[in-house]
Amino acid sequence: MAGDGLKADIPSLKTGGKDFTGVGERYQSAVTKLKNGLTGLEGQDTPPWGDDEIGEKFGVVYEGLRDGMYESMGHLAAKLQEIGGALNTMADNHQADEDFNESLMKQHVANAEAEGQRITAMKAPQTRET
């Protein structure tokens, strides 16, 4: 409907922020675990795929894909956490706006009441009869 305005669900923004941050942190933990596991397998003198001609060809392709995967997975983990932080900031900003608007409305009501009391206190002018 027109005129209803925008309403932000601040608790949902905070929950979403916390959830995104948590997903990003858990994902980063999984990425680290995967990297450590693969590094442990690859850290031997001979790579697990062998060092013959086919193994070397496989290694070139694998290492390129692995490095790209590490980069993209790390980037995704960081972005998920960044989204979580942005949602929390958005919630804080909306709350600050709501608090400010509420204080303005309270001041407006107080001013209107004071003005009404002044008007009520005024006396009608006396007219002289001639």
Buried (B, 14 or more C-beta within 10 A) or exposed (E): EEEEEEEBEBEEBBBBBBBBBEBBBEBBEEBEEBBEEBEEEBEEEEBEBEEEEEBEEBBEEBEEEBEEBBEEBBEBBEEBBEBBBBBBEBBBEBBEEEEEEEEEEEEEEEEEEEEEEEEEEEEEEEEEEE
